Amino acid sequence: MTNRSINKAIAEYLGWKELDFHLDGKRILGDRPTFSNGKIVSYTVDQYVPDYCKDLNAMHEAENILNADQQYEYAYVLDGLIENRSCEFDLIHASARMRAEAFVKTIGKLKE
């Protein structure tokens, strides 16, 4: 999967809607959800989707929505993506791209 398709898959899972590529072909525009008590209460239109593949802060926000079973699966998948892992430090310092790939695999959206 490309970074763009991973970013779009994560955004869709997080509740973004009306996603479309910006005229520059690199960024994705969409309507960003606002949550209250875990439910979408409104949307802010024409916002840029975060670049989950390059932004650890955006991935941290995405990771926070996973339930307990998904968190376990996510950690397992992420561990499998890290080559020659020698200790937990390697897992903690996984790149945003690795985290994004593990996320889409965990939510079942990865297209090989």
N, CA, C and O of each residue as an XYZ file, in Angstrom:
448
protein
N       0.826     -1.182      0.000
C       0.000      0.000      0.000
C       0.872      1.248      0.000
O       1.952      1.265      0.592
N       0.403      2.265     -0.654
C       1.125      3.537     -0.661
C       0.804      4.310      0.617
O      -0.168      4.009      1.310
N       1.623      5.298      0.914
C       1.351      6.145      2.070
C      -0.017      6.809      1.952
O      -0.751      6.901      2.936
N      -0.361      7.270      0.751
C      -1.658      7.927      0.553
C      -2.808      6.990      0.861
O      -3.771      7.386      1.517
N      -2.719      5.740      0.392
C      -3.818      4.810      0.640
C      -3.887      4.404      2.106
O      -4.974      4.172      2.633
N      -2.734      4.316      2.770
C      -2.716      4.027      4.208
C      -3.336      5.194      4.967
O      -4.171      4.990      5.848
N      -2.931      6.415      4.629
C      -3.493      7.602      5.289
C      -5.006      7.658      5.118
O      -5.731      7.972      6.062
N      -5.475      7.357      3.928
C      -6.911      7.398      3.653
C      -7.641      6.310      4.439
O      -8.712      6.562      4.991
N      -7.076      5.112      4.494
C      -7.712      4.007      5.234
C      -7.822      4.330      6.720
O      -8.851      4.061      7.341
N      -6.771      4.903      7.289
C      -6.804      5.263      8.704
C      -7.834      6.364      8.947
O      -8.616      6.288      9.895
N      -7.835      7.383      8.093
C      -8.792      8.489      8.247
C     -10.232      7.983      8.181
O     -11.070      8.387      8.988
N     -10.518      7.112      7.235
C     -11.865      6.556      7.120
C     -12.242      5.804      8.389
O     -13.362      5.930      8.885
N     -11.307      5.026      8.907
C     -11.576      4.264     10.125
C     -11.840      5.188     11.318
O     -12.626      4.860     12.208
N     -11.177      6.335     11.323
C     -11.329      7.284     12.415
C     -12.552      8.191     12.251
O     -12.776      9.087     13.066
N     -13.337      7.960     11.205
C     -14.591      8.690     11.052
C     -14.576      9.857     10.088
O     -15.590     10.537      9.932
N     -13.439     10.110      9.430
C     -13.409     11.176      8.431
C     -14.356     10.790      7.295
O     -14.559      9.606      7.026
N     -14.937     11.795      6.630
C     -15.804     11.515      5.489
C     -15.522     12.521      4.374
O     -14.798     13.499      4.558
N     -16.110     12.250      3.224
C     -15.933     13.094      2.034
C     -14.450     13.257      1.698
O     -13.993     14.355      1.379
N     -13.715     12.162      1.774
C     -12.276     12.228      1.505
C     -12.005     12.316      0.014
O     -12.617     11.610     -0.787
N     -11.082     13.190     -0.342
C     -10.690     13.360     -1.737
C      -9.281     13.942     -1.763
O      -8.881     14.670     -0.854
N      -8.545     13.617     -2.800
C      -7.182     14.148     -2.911
C      -7.215     15.611     -3.317
O      -7.981     16.010     -4.194
N      -6.378     16.399     -2.672
C      -6.254     17.826     -2.956
C      -5.677     18.005     -4.352
O      -5.115     17.069     -4.921
N      -5.811     19.172     -4.888
C      -5.321     19.456     -6.240
C      -3.838     19.168     -6.411
O      -3.395     18.849     -7.515
N      -3.055     19.276     -5.324
C      -1.634     19.000     -5.448
C      -1.353     17.496     -5.558
O      -0.220     17.095     -5.825
N      -2.375     16.668     -5.354
C      -2.225     15.227     -5.498
C      -1.506     14.545     -4.360
O      -1.351     13.324     -4.375
N      -1.065     15.299     -3.377
C      -0.301     14.726     -2.270
C      -1.124     14.656     -0.991
O      -1.057     13.675     -0.251
N      -1.892     15.694     -0.741
C      -2.652     15.759      0.505
C      -4.093     15.323      0.276
O      -4.613     15.387     -0.838
N      -4.724     14.881      1.356
C      -6.113     14.447      1.295
C      -6.961     15.443      2.082
O      -6.645     15.780      3.223
N      -8.027     15.902      1.465
C      -8.993     16.780      2.127
C     -10.183     15.947      2.582
O     -10.538     14.953      1.947
N     -10.785     16.353      3.665
C     -11.974     15.660      4.129
C     -12.654     16.416      5.243
O     -12.204     17.482      5.664
N     -13.740     15.848      5.710
C     -14.483     16.423      6.815
C     -14.059     15.706      8.091
O     -14.272     14.504      8.248
N     -13.456     16.470      8.999
C     -12.897     15.924     10.232
C     -13.973     15.794     11.315
O     -14.690     16.753     11.599
N     -14.084     14.600     11.919
C     -15.085     14.418     12.966
C     -14.651     15.034     14.293
O     -13.462     15.097     14.606
N     -15.629     15.483     15.058
C     -15.420     15.928     16.436
C     -16.188     14.953     17.321
O     -17.357     14.659     17.071
N     -15.520     14.458     18.353
C     -16.121     13.450     19.218
C     -16.514     14.027     20.570
O     -15.897     14.967     21.071
N     -17.554     13.441     21.143
C     -17.946     13.718     22.516
C     -18.441     12.390     23.093
O     -19.339     11.755     22.539
N     -17.851     11.987     24.197
C     -18.202     10.698     24.818
C     -18.095      9.541     23.831
O     -18.916      8.624     23.845
N     -17.078      9.592     22.977
C     -16.828      8.509     22.040
C     -17.721      8.477     20.818
O     -17.640      7.542     20.022
N     -18.578      9.482     20.650
C     -19.475      9.523     19.491
C     -19.223     10.795     18.696
O     -18.907     11.845     19.254
N     -19.369     10.677     17.377
C     -19.202     11.836     16.502
C     -20.391     12.776     16.699
O     -21.548     12.372     16.582
N     -20.081     14.042     17.000
C     -21.143     15.023     17.220
C     -21.197     16.085     16.124
O     -22.226     16.735     15.940
N     -20.100     16.261     15.402
C     -20.095     17.240     14.315
C     -18.893     16.977     13.413
O     -18.026     16.155     13.709
N     -18.879     17.702     12.310
C     -17.769     17.623     11.357
C     -17.291     19.029     11.024
O     -18.083     19.968     10.941
N     -15.983     19.157     10.835
C     -15.402     20.388     10.320
C     -14.994     20.081      8.885
O     -14.195     19.175      8.649
N     -15.528     20.818      7.935
C     -15.329     20.494      6.523
C     -13.991     21.016      5.999
O     -13.403     21.959      6.529
N     -13.546     20.361      4.944
C     -12.346     20.748      4.192
C     -11.107     20.906      5.069
O     -10.463     21.955      5.078
N     -10.795     19.869      5.788
C      -9.584     19.812      6.605
C      -8.593     18.856      5.946
O      -8.999     17.923      5.253
N      -7.301     19.082      6.158
C      -6.304     18.160      5.637
C      -6.173     16.971      6.574
O      -6.009     17.131      7.783
N      -6.247     15.790      6.006
C      -6.040     14.561      6.765
C      -4.588     14.516      7.209
O      -3.697     14.817      6.414
N      -4.325     14.151      8.452
C      -2.937     14.044      8.903
C      -2.160     13.027      8.070
O      -2.737     12.080      7.537
N      -0.879     13.226      7.965
C      -0.021     12.260      7.268
C       0.418     11.223      8.306
O       1.505     11.315      8.877
N      -0.435     10.253      8.529
C      -0.191      9.249      9.557
C       1.126      8.508      9.340
O       1.766      8.077     10.300
N       1.528      8.361      8.086
C       2.763      7.629      7.779
C       4.024      8.395      8.166
O       5.108      7.813      8.215
N       3.898      9.684      8.439
C       5.063     10.493      8.775
C       4.932     11.224     10.114
O       5.889     11.851     10.567
N       3.772     11.151     10.744
C       3.505     11.960     11.931
C       3.218     11.067     13.143
O       2.138     10.485     13.250
N       4.186     10.965     14.047
C       4.010     10.136     15.243
C       2.870     10.636     16.125
O       2.182      9.831     16.753
N       2.660     11.946     16.183
C       1.558     12.477     16.980
C       0.207     12.034     16.421
O      -0.697     11.682     17.179
N       0.074     12.051     15.108
C      -1.173     11.606     14.484
C      -1.389     10.116     14.738
O      -2.515      9.685     14.987
N      -0.326      9.339     14.678
C      -0.448      7.909     14.952
C      -0.814      7.665     16.411
O      -1.574      6.745     16.713
N      -0.287      8.472     17.307
C      -0.638      8.325     18.719
C      -2.145      8.526     18.921
O      -2.786      7.782     19.663
N      -2.692      9.530     18.257
C      -4.138      9.764     18.337
C      -4.912      8.580     17.772
O      -5.914      8.160     18.349
N      -4.452      8.041     16.646
C      -5.127      6.891     16.040
C      -5.045      5.667     16.955
O      -6.035      4.955     17.129
N      -3.892      5.426     17.527
C      -3.705      4.265     18.403
C      -4.649      4.318     19.602
O      -5.088      3.278     20.093
N      -4.958      5.507     20.066
C      -5.802      5.661     21.247
C      -7.244      5.212     21.045
O      -7.961      5.022     22.027
N      -7.688      5.037     19.811
C      -9.072      4.622     19.592
C      -9.222      3.102     19.538
O     -10.340      2.588     19.518
N      -8.101      2.383     19.516
C      -8.173      0.927     19.459
C      -8.688      0.369     20.784
O      -8.316      0.839     21.859
N      -9.556     -0.648     20.686
C     -10.026     -1.301     21.908
C      -8.942     -2.259     22.421
O      -7.905     -2.415     21.775
N      -9.166     -2.886     23.549
C      -8.144     -3.718     24.188
C      -7.683     -4.863     23.292
O      -6.484     -5.131     23.206
N      -8.610     -5.539     22.626
C      -8.232     -6.635     21.728
C      -7.416     -6.117     20.546
O      -6.433     -6.738     20.143
N      -7.828     -4.984     19.999
C      -7.105     -4.390     18.878
C      -5.713     -3.930     19.313
O      -4.756     -4.056     18.549
N      -5.593     -3.404     20.516
C      -4.286     -2.973     21.016
C      -3.324     -4.151     21.083
O      -2.159     -4.029     20.706
N      -3.803     -5.274     21.555
C      -2.977     -6.481     21.637
C      -2.535     -6.905     20.236
O      -1.356     -7.176     20.006
N      -3.494     -6.961     19.298
C      -3.198     -7.344     17.919
C      -2.227     -6.357     17.268
O      -1.288     -6.754     16.578
N      -2.468     -5.079     17.499
C      -1.610     -4.025     16.957
C      -0.164     -4.198     17.425
O       0.765     -4.122     16.620
N       0.024     -4.429     18.715
C       1.376     -4.609     19.256
C       2.035     -5.846     18.635
O       3.227     -5.828     18.325
N       1.267     -6.905     18.458
C       1.786     -8.136     17.850
C       2.205     -7.891     16.397
O       3.285     -8.304     15.975
N       1.337     -7.213     15.639
C       1.633     -6.924     14.230
C       2.837     -5.987     14.119
O       3.719     -6.206     13.289
N       2.875     -4.959     14.942
C       3.991     -4.014     14.918
C       5.303     -4.723     15.235
O       6.323     -4.470     14.593
N       5.274     -5.602     16.218
C       6.460     -6.380     16.578
C       6.967     -7.182     15.380
O       8.175     -7.297     15.172
N       6.046     -7.733     14.596
C       6.430     -8.523     13.425
C       7.021     -7.693     12.298
O       7.738     -8.226     11.452
N       6.734     -6.405     12.272
C       7.267     -5.537     11.217
C       8.703     -5.082     11.485
O       9.404     -4.656     10.567
N       9.132     -5.172     12.738
C      10.467     -4.688     13.101
C      11.477     -5.802     12.902
O      11.445     -6.824     13.587
N      12.370     -5.585     11.956
C      13.397     -6.583     11.664
C      14.503     -6.537     12.709
O      14.910     -5.467     13.163
N      14.974     -7.705     13.074
C      16.103     -7.833     14.007
C      15.863     -7.080     15.316
O      16.762     -6.423     15.841
N      14.640     -7.187     15.832
C      14.334     -6.519     17.097
C      15.138     -7.163     18.210
O      15.092     -8.378     18.402
N      15.873     -6.340     18.939
C      16.725     -6.875     19.998
C      16.146     -6.650     21.387
O      16.502     -7.359     22.328
N      15.257     -5.669     21.523
C      14.682     -5.399     22.841
C      13.404     -4.571     22.675
O      13.051     -4.177     21.563
N      12.726     -4.317     23.774
C      11.488     -3.541     23.750
C      11.707     -2.119     23.253
O      10.780     -1.496     22.735
N      12.911     -1.601     23.403
C      13.242     -0.257     22.947
C      12.937     -0.105     21.456
O      12.437      0.933     21.023
N      13.239     -1.140     20.676
C      12.982     -1.093     19.234
C      11.485     -0.960     18.943
O      11.091     -0.258     18.012
N      10.672     -1.623     19.725
C       9.226     -1.557     19.552
C       8.692     -0.174     19.932
O       7.848      0.388     19.233
N       9.182      0.354     21.023
C       8.744      1.666     21.499
C       9.112      2.759     20.496
O       8.397      3.754     20.373
N      10.208      2.580     19.791
C      10.684      3.594     18.852
C      10.383      3.259     17.392
O      11.118      3.674     16.495
N       9.320      2.521     17.156
C       8.905      2.218     15.787
C       8.541      3.510     15.070
O       8.006      4.440     15.674
N       8.835      3.556     13.786
C       8.545      4.755     12.995
C       7.038      4.933     12.803
O       6.255      4.005     13.005
N       6.656      6.140     12.410
C       5.250      6.413     12.121
C       4.762      5.515     10.982
O       3.629      5.035     11.017
N       5.596      5.288      9.985
C       5.212      4.433      8.840
C       4.938      3.008      9.296
O       3.950      2.402      8.881
N       5.812      2.467     10.154
C       5.591      1.115     10.669
C       4.304      1.053     11.478
O       3.535      0.099     11.362
N       4.076      2.063     12.292
C       2.870      2.106     13.111
C       1.621      2.193     12.227
O       0.622      1.526     12.493
N       1.683      3.013     11.181
C       0.546      3.158     10.274
C       0.252      1.841      9.562
O      -0.907      1.452      9.424
N       1.295      1.160      9.112
C       1.101     -0.128      8.447
C       0.506     -1.155      9.414
O      -0.411     -1.892      9.050
N       1.021     -1.204     10.634
C       0.481     -2.122     11.629
C      -0.980     -1.789     11.937
O      -1.796     -2.685     12.154
N      -1.300     -0.502     11.952
C      -2.670     -0.066     12.234
C      -3.630     -0.581     11.168
O      -4.665     -1.159     11.496
N      -3.296     -0.376      9.898
C      -4.217     -0.824      8.849
C      -4.307     -2.347      8.783
O      -5.350     -2.890      8.419
N      -3.224     -3.038      9.129
C      -3.309     -4.502      9.215
C      -4.223     -4.911     10.361
O      -5.005     -5.853     10.229
N      -4.130     -4.219     11.468
C      -4.949     -4.534     12.634
C      -6.433     -4.321     12.360
O      -7.263     -5.122     12.789
N      -6.770     -3.258     11.655
C      -8.181     -2.969     11.388
C      -8.683     -3.678     10.134
O      -9.840     -3.517      9.746
N      -7.805     -4.469      9.497
C      -8.220     -5.281      8.346
C      -8.361     -4.516      7.054
O      -9.121     -4.932      6.180
N      -7.649     -3.399      6.900
C      -7.767     -2.568      5.700
C      -6.553     -2.647      4.781
O      -6.521     -1.967      3.755
N      -5.552     -3.461      5.122
C      -4.340     -3.499      4.298
C      -4.599     -4.298      3.036
O      -5.060     -5.439      3.083
N      -4.294     -3.680      1.912
C      -4.412     -4.347      0.615
C      -3.009     -4.594      0.117
O      -2.260     -3.654     -0.152
N      -2.657     -5.840     -0.004
C      -1.293     -6.190     -0.445
C      -1.122     -5.868     -1.920
O      -0.048     -6.089     -2.480
